[in-house]
Amino acid sequence: MNKLFIFLFFISFSAIGQTQNQITLLPSKTEIKTPITVDLNNYTHIVSSNLLNKNFNLFYPLKVITPKTYDPKTYKKLCGKKWRCNEGDDYLFKIKNPKWLYMIESTETLENNRIVILIVKDYQNKIIYHATHRNTGIIERLKYFIQIMLQKQ
């Protein structure tokens, strides 16, 4: 009886392992919900808390600013010795500058599929770009936005 129980126990775990291996990635997909319709020449900076860093120069002539690089003293005061913290990452979004754009990225993982929502707002919180990406890299997520920037030069 014990041998039968152990055998059935082993088979049930084997079946669970097989169903987990059957999870597949969905194909890459980008859905632009709000295309850019404003003139990007009216803006000088793009604020990003976690997506870009100051060396990400594909947005030229827009300068990328991050909470750490814009005002390191304020960031250190808010976060202390932590690498990142919500207060430090969010303080730039409270500064409303009419010449800045604000880029927000939200990520969700469902099984093995990564869904990223990318939103760009102006200083009045009006959405000027909104896209949903599934299983794409950072360049693919920013491709449409970068193409608009290149057309404006």
C-alpha positions as CSV (number, residue, x, y, z in Angstrom):
1,M,0.0,0.0,0.0
2,N,2.8,2.4,0.9
3,K,4.5,1.7,-2.4
4,L,1.3,2.5,-4.3
5,F,0.9,5.7,-2.5
6,I,4.5,6.7,-3.2
7,F,4.1,5.8,-6.9
8,L,0.9,7.9,-7.2
9,F,2.5,10.8,-5.4
10,F,5.5,10.7,-7.8
11,I,3.1,10.5,-10.9
12,S,1.1,13.5,-9.6
13,F,4.3,15.7,-9.3
14,S,5.4,14.5,-12.8
15,A,2.1,15.7,-14.2
16,I,2.4,19.1,-12.6
17,G,5.9,19.5,-14.0
18,Q,4.7,18.7,-17.5
19,T,1.9,21.3,-17.4
20,Q,4.4,23.9,-16.2
21,N,6.6,23.2,-19.2
22,Q,3.7,23.7,-21.6
23,I,3.6,27.5,-20.8
24,T,4.5,29.3,-23.9
25,L,5.4,32.9,-24.8
26,L,2.9,34.8,-26.8
27,P,4.3,36.6,-29.8
28,S,5.7,40.1,-29.5
29,K,3.0,42.8,-29.9
30,T,2.8,46.6,-29.7
31,E,-0.5,48.4,-29.5
32,I,-0.4,52.2,-29.7
33,K,-3.5,53.5,-28.0
34,T,-2.7,57.2,-28.1
35,P,-0.3,58.3,-30.9
36,I,1.8,61.5,-30.6
37,T,0.0,64.5,-32.0
38,V,1.8,67.3,-30.3
39,D,4.9,69.1,-31.5
40,L,7.8,67.7,-29.6
41,N,9.9,70.7,-30.4
42,N,8.0,72.5,-27.6
43,Y,9.7,70.4,-25.0
44,T,13.3,70.3,-23.8
45,H,13.5,67.4,-21.3
46,I,12.0,64.0,-20.7
47,V,11.7,62.8,-17.1
48,S,12.1,59.0,-16.5
49,S,12.3,57.4,-13.1
50,N,13.2,53.8,-14.0
51,L,13.2,53.3,-17.8
52,L,16.0,55.5,-19.1
53,N,19.2,56.9,-17.9
54,K,20.9,60.2,-18.7
55,N,23.1,58.5,-21.3
56,F,20.1,57.3,-23.3
57,N,20.5,59.9,-26.1
58,L,18.1,58.5,-28.7
59,F,15.7,61.2,-27.7
60,Y,17.9,64.0,-28.9
61,P,17.2,67.0,-28.8
62,L,15.2,66.1,-25.6
63,K,17.5,65.6,-22.6
64,V,16.7,62.7,-20.4
65,I,16.6,63.5,-16.7
66,T,16.3,61.1,-13.9
67,P,15.7,61.7,-10.2
68,K,19.3,60.6,-9.3
69,T,20.9,62.8,-11.9
70,Y,18.7,65.9,-11.7
71,D,19.2,66.7,-8.0
72,P,21.4,64.1,-6.3
73,K,21.2,65.9,-2.9
74,T,17.4,65.7,-2.9
75,Y,17.4,62.1,-4.0
76,K,19.9,61.1,-1.3
77,K,17.9,63.0,1.3
78,L,14.7,61.1,0.3
79,C,16.3,57.7,-0.2
80,G,19.3,57.6,2.1
81,K,21.6,54.8,1.2
82,K,19.0,52.8,-0.7
83,W,19.6,52.1,-4.3
84,R,16.0,53.1,-5.2
85,C,12.9,54.3,-3.3
86,N,9.4,55.4,-4.3
87,E,9.8,58.9,-2.7
88,G,13.1,59.5,-4.6
89,D,11.8,58.1,-7.9
90,D,8.7,60.2,-7.8
91,Y,9.8,63.6,-6.7
92,L,10.6,64.8,-10.2
93,F,7.0,64.0,-11.3
94,K,5.8,66.6,-8.7
95,I,7.8,69.3,-10.4
96,K,5.5,70.7,-13.1
97,N,7.5,72.2,-15.9
98,P,5.8,73.1,-19.2
99,K,9.0,72.2,-21.1
100,W,9.2,68.7,-19.7
101,L,7.6,65.4,-20.7
102,Y,7.1,62.7,-18.1
103,M,7.6,59.0,-19.1
104,I,6.0,56.4,-17.0
105,E,6.5,52.6,-17.4
106,S,4.3,50.0,-15.7
107,T,5.3,46.3,-16.0
108,E,3.3,43.2,-15.3
109,T,4.3,39.6,-15.8
110,L,1.6,37.0,-16.6
111,E,3.0,33.5,-16.7
112,N,6.1,34.1,-18.8
113,N,4.7,37.0,-20.8
114,R,5.8,40.5,-19.9
115,I,3.3,43.3,-20.5
116,V,4.7,46.9,-20.4
117,I,2.5,50.0,-20.5
118,L,4.4,53.1,-21.6
119,I,2.8,56.5,-21.0
120,V,4.2,59.9,-21.8
121,K,2.4,62.9,-20.3
122,D,2.9,66.7,-20.3
123,Y,3.1,68.9,-17.3
124,Q,-0.7,69.1,-17.1
125,N,-0.9,65.3,-16.9
126,K,-2.4,65.1,-20.4
127,I,-1.4,61.8,-22.1
128,I,0.4,62.5,-25.3
129,Y,1.5,58.9,-25.9
130,H,0.2,55.6,-24.6
131,A,1.2,52.1,-25.8
132,T,1.0,48.6,-24.5
133,H,3.8,46.2,-25.3
134,R,4.0,42.4,-24.9
135,N,7.3,40.6,-24.8
136,T,9.3,43.4,-26.4
137,G,12.7,44.9,-25.6
138,I,13.4,48.5,-24.6
139,I,14.3,49.6,-28.2
140,E,11.1,48.1,-29.6
141,R,9.1,49.8,-26.9
142,L,10.6,53.2,-27.7
143,K,10.8,52.7,-31.5
144,Y,7.7,54.8,-32.4
145,F,8.6,57.6,-30.0
146,I,12.2,57.7,-31.4
147,Q,11.0,57.7,-35.0
148,I,8.9,60.8,-34.2
149,M,11.9,62.4,-32.6
150,L,14.0,61.7,-35.7
151,Q,11.4,63.2,-38.0
152,K,11.4,66.4,-36.0
153,Q,15.1,67.0,-36.5
